[in-house]
């Protein structure tokens, strides 16, 4: 246990003060740089606007089709990744499934399920915006 003798260890105090000052300087710089970087990045609110014209709706439909395509690619990537991982892992004699493979399988299945829901939502959104654009065109 430390005892307070009333004396201060000057070199330790100076070193501690210097370390705290250095940490504060680094922290302040990081915060200022973070604010600058955040200000440079456009937010989703500035990118996305409520579609008003048929052209806007067609652009939104195309945006959702791209999201769907990317999501479907990610689904296939996860399916391939899981298949490859299963090939490289040893089978556990008692349970039959390697615990690492099980963890990977559960992760991939959860991701694939969420991605399929997202792709379905993107498909539906693209369909909606296409129909809305046609309505505005009078078709």
C-alpha positions as CSV (number, residue, x, y, z in Angstrom):
1,X,0.0,0.0,0.0
2,X,1.2,3.5,-0.8
3,X,1.9,5.9,2.0
4,X,1.5,9.7,1.6
5,X,4.5,11.2,3.1
6,X,3.7,14.7,1.8
7,X,6.7,14.8,-0.5
8,X,6.2,14.8,-4.2
9,X,8.5,12.9,-6.6
10,X,9.3,15.7,-9.0
11,X,10.5,13.6,-12.0
12,X,7.5,11.3,-11.8
13,X,5.1,14.3,-11.5
14,X,6.7,16.0,-14.5
15,X,6.6,12.8,-16.5
16,X,2.9,12.2,-15.6
17,X,2.0,15.8,-16.5
18,X,3.8,15.5,-19.8
19,X,2.1,12.2,-20.6
20,X,-1.3,13.7,-19.8
21,X,-0.6,16.8,-21.9
22,X,0.5,14.6,-24.8
23,X,-2.7,12.5,-24.6
24,X,-4.8,15.6,-24.5
25,X,-3.1,17.0,-27.6
26,X,-3.5,13.7,-29.5
27,X,-7.1,13.4,-28.5
28,X,-7.9,17.0,-29.5
29,X,-6.2,16.5,-32.8
30,X,-8.1,13.3,-33.5
31,X,-11.4,14.9,-32.6
32,X,-10.7,17.9,-34.9
33,X,-9.7,15.6,-37.7
34,X,-12.8,13.5,-37.2
35,X,-15.0,16.6,-37.4
36,X,-13.3,17.7,-40.6
37,X,-13.6,14.3,-42.2
38,X,-17.3,14.0,-41.2
39,X,-18.0,17.5,-42.7
40,X,-16.4,16.4,-46.0
41,X,-18.5,13.3,-46.3
42,X,-22.0,13.8,-47.7
43,X,-24.7,12.3,-45.6
44,X,-27.5,10.0,-46.8
45,X,-29.9,12.9,-46.3
46,X,-28.1,15.0,-48.9
47,X,-27.7,12.1,-51.3
48,X,-31.2,10.7,-51.1
49,X,-34.2,12.8,-51.9
50,X,-37.8,12.1,-52.1
51,X,-38.5,11.2,-55.8
52,X,-41.0,13.6,-57.4
53,X,-40.7,13.0,-61.1
54,X,-40.9,9.9,-63.2
55,X,-37.2,10.2,-63.9
56,X,-36.5,10.4,-60.1
57,X,-38.5,7.2,-59.6
58,X,-36.7,5.4,-62.4
59,X,-33.4,6.4,-60.8
60,X,-34.5,5.1,-57.4
61,X,-35.6,1.8,-59.1
62,X,-32.2,1.5,-60.7
63,X,-30.6,2.2,-57.3
64,X,-32.5,-0.6,-55.7
65,X,-31.7,-3.0,-58.5
66,X,-28.0,-2.3,-57.9
67,X,-28.5,-3.0,-54.2
68,X,-30.3,-6.2,-55.0
69,X,-27.5,-7.3,-57.4
70,X,-24.8,-6.6,-54.9
71,X,-26.7,-8.4,-52.1
72,X,-27.2,-11.5,-54.3
73,X,-23.4,-11.5,-55.0
74,X,-22.7,-11.3,-51.3
75,X,-25.1,-14.2,-50.7
76,X,-23.2,-16.3,-53.2
77,X,-19.8,-15.3,-51.7
78,X,-20.9,-16.4,-48.3
79,X,-22.2,-19.7,-49.6
80,X,-18.9,-20.4,-51.4
81,X,-16.9,-19.3,-48.4
82,X,-18.8,-21.7,-46.2
83,X,-18.3,-24.6,-48.6
84,X,-14.6,-23.9,-48.8
85,X,-14.2,-23.6,-45.1
86,X,-16.0,-26.9,-44.6
87,X,-13.5,-28.6,-47.0
88,X,-10.4,-27.4,-45.0
89,X,-11.7,-28.1,-41.4
90,X,-11.2,-31.5,-39.8
91,X,-14.3,-33.5,-38.7
92,X,-14.8,-33.9,-35.0
93,X,-15.4,-37.7,-34.3
94,X,-17.9,-37.2,-31.4
95,X,-20.1,-34.5,-32.8
96,X,-19.4,-34.9,-36.6
97,X,-19.2,-31.1,-37.0
98,X,-16.1,-29.2,-36.2
99,X,-17.0,-26.4,-33.7
100,X,-15.3,-23.8,-35.9
101,X,-17.3,-25.0,-38.9
102,X,-20.4,-24.8,-36.8
103,X,-19.6,-21.2,-35.8
104,X,-18.9,-20.3,-39.4
105,X,-22.0,-22.0,-40.6
106,X,-24.2,-20.2,-38.1
107,X,-22.6,-16.9,-39.1
108,X,-23.1,-17.5,-42.8
109,X,-26.6,-18.8,-42.4
110,X,-27.6,-15.7,-40.4
111,X,-25.9,-13.4,-42.9
112,X,-27.5,-15.1,-45.9
113,X,-31.0,-15.0,-44.3
114,X,-30.6,-11.2,-43.6
115,X,-29.2,-10.6,-47.1
116,X,-32.0,-12.5,-48.8
117,X,-34.5,-10.4,-46.9
118,X,-32.6,-7.2,-47.9
119,X,-32.5,-8.4,-51.6
120,X,-36.3,-9.1,-51.5
121,X,-36.9,-5.7,-50.0
122,X,-34.7,-4.1,-52.7
123,X,-36.6,-6.0,-55.4
124,X,-39.9,-4.8,-54.0
125,X,-38.7,-1.2,-53.8
126,X,-37.5,-1.3,-57.4
127,X,-40.9,-2.6,-58.5
128,X,-42.7,0.1,-56.5
129,X,-40.6,2.9,-58.0
130,X,-41.0,1.6,-61.5
131,X,-44.8,1.4,-61.1
132,X,-44.8,4.9,-59.6
133,X,-42.8,6.3,-62.4
134,X,-45.2,4.8,-65.0
135,X,-48.1,6.3,-63.1
136,X,-46.5,9.7,-63.3
137,X,-45.9,9.2,-67.0
138,X,-49.6,8.3,-67.4
139,X,-48.9,4.7,-68.6
